[in-house]
Amino acid sequence: MKIIGDATLYIGDSLRVMMQMPTESVDCILTDPPYSTGAAALSTGRKFIGVEMDKGYYGVACERLDNQHELALWK
């Protein structure tokens, strides 16, 4: 798991990760492989949770959201 601003990324099977989340702890879960929604959420001050099974894509998502978070801090 990695926390970037108000975004939280998990690596693993999305159904297993969601089953471990407390009831009513999130408002919405959306699948979005390139994490464009996560970047948009960070840029507008919203919280985001992402789950990725593939370690390579997980790394790409973390890098993309790290960059977006840094941009949001400069605003």
C-alpha positions as CSV (number, residue, x, y, z in Angstrom):
1,M,0.0,0.0,0.0
2,K,1.2,3.5,-0.8
3,I,-0.4,6.8,0.3
4,I,0.1,9.8,-1.9
5,G,-1.7,12.9,-0.6
6,D,-5.4,11.8,-0.4
7,A,-4.8,8.8,-2.7
8,T,-4.2,5.3,-1.5
9,L,-2.9,2.6,-3.8
10,Y,-3.1,-1.1,-3.1
11,I,-1.4,-3.9,-4.9
12,G,-3.4,-7.1,-5.1
13,D,-6.7,-8.5,-6.3
14,S,-9.3,-5.8,-6.1
15,L,-12.1,-8.0,-4.7
16,R,-9.9,-9.3,-1.9
17,V,-8.7,-5.8,-1.1
18,M,-12.3,-4.5,-1.1
19,M,-13.4,-7.3,1.2
20,Q,-10.8,-6.2,3.8
21,M,-12.0,-2.6,3.8
22,P,-14.3,-1.5,6.6
23,T,-18.0,-1.3,5.7
24,E,-19.0,2.2,4.5
25,S,-15.4,3.4,4.4
26,V,-15.5,4.5,0.8
27,D,-18.1,6.3,-1.3
28,C,-17.3,4.9,-4.7
29,I,-15.0,2.3,-6.3
30,L,-14.1,2.8,-10.0
31,T,-11.9,0.7,-12.2
32,D,-9.5,2.9,-14.1
33,P,-6.3,1.2,-15.3
34,P,-4.3,4.2,-16.4
35,Y,-5.3,6.1,-13.1
36,S,-6.5,9.2,-15.0
37,T,-9.4,9.4,-12.5
38,G,-6.9,9.2,-9.6
39,A,-4.8,12.1,-11.1
40,A,-8.0,14.1,-11.6
41,A,-9.1,13.4,-8.0
42,L,-5.8,14.6,-6.6
43,S,-5.8,17.7,-8.7
44,T,-9.2,18.7,-7.4
45,G,-8.5,17.8,-3.7
46,R,-10.6,14.6,-3.6
47,K,-9.7,11.3,-2.1
48,F,-8.8,8.3,-4.2
49,I,-8.2,4.6,-3.7
50,G,-6.7,2.5,-6.4
51,V,-6.0,-1.3,-6.5
52,E,-3.6,-2.9,-9.0
53,M,-2.6,-6.6,-9.3
54,D,0.4,-6.1,-11.6
55,K,3.5,-4.8,-9.9
56,G,4.7,-3.0,-13.1
57,Y,1.4,-1.1,-13.5
58,Y,1.4,-0.4,-9.7
59,G,4.7,1.3,-10.1
60,V,3.5,3.3,-13.1
61,A,0.4,4.3,-11.2
62,C,2.4,5.4,-8.1
63,E,4.7,7.5,-10.3
64,R,1.8,9.1,-12.1
65,L,0.0,10.0,-8.9
66,D,3.2,11.1,-7.2
67,N,3.7,13.6,-10.1
68,Q,0.1,14.8,-9.9
69,H,0.4,15.2,-6.2
70,E,3.5,17.4,-6.6
71,L,1.8,19.5,-9.2
72,A,-1.2,20.0,-6.9
73,L,1.1,21.2,-4.1
74,W,2.4,23.9,-6.4
75,K,-1.0,25.4,-7.0
